[in-house]
């Protein structure tokens, strides 16, 4: 169909790739832990929307332009890195005391669902490595003589994103459930925020220097 081959292998590979930890997964866990599964779900939907931006861009050839232009790639990569660092530094400003649950310990500022959606969208869209990933990964499952390569690319991208949304929502539900059940010592409150913030800052720096 549409020149797509080895679909089962594509689905399995996509699931494993979606389960790899990264800024998207970390953001979902943080929002689920601080505001519940609905907030984590909105972050996941924002991330999924960002993924579709990359899929459509790759299908239309924009990712090829990004791959060919070192300057454009560097600008977008720097924007994404700065955004991740901003998220991390905002967590360093959070503190707290007293005995708290895991949900309370991750004391992120409360955001509206729309703000959380945009946060997930920007975290994904501003990562040019996602665009290059689709450009490198998806064509391996499209036959060279496929009559509608762009359509096949979009179909595979939608399948990849759908599987990713299943994993992201499982992550949101499980994190929210654990945050309600686990009680943390008071002294871990501030340090948890610092560790999480440090992870985001580290991811941003890693993206900027690669």
Secondary structure as GFF3:
##gff-version 3
##sequence-region A 1 210
A	DSSP	alpha_helix	7	19	.	.	.	ID=ss1
A	DSSP	alpha_helix	23	35	.	.	.	ID=ss2
A	DSSP	alpha_helix	37	59	.	.	.	ID=ss3
A	DSSP	alpha_helix	62	68	.	.	.	ID=ss4
A	DSSP	alpha_helix	70	92	.	.	.	ID=ss5
A	DSSP	beta_strand	100	101	.	.	.	ID=ss6
A	DSSP	alpha_helix	102	105	.	.	.	ID=ss7
A	DSSP	alpha_helix	113	125	.	.	.	ID=ss8
A	DSSP	alpha_helix	128	137	.	.	.	ID=ss9
A	DSSP	three_ten_helix	138	141	.	.	.	ID=ss10
A	DSSP	alpha_helix	149	181	.	.	.	ID=ss11
A	DSSP	beta_strand	183	184	.	.	.	ID=ss12
A	DSSP	alpha_helix	188	209	.	.	.	ID=ss13
###
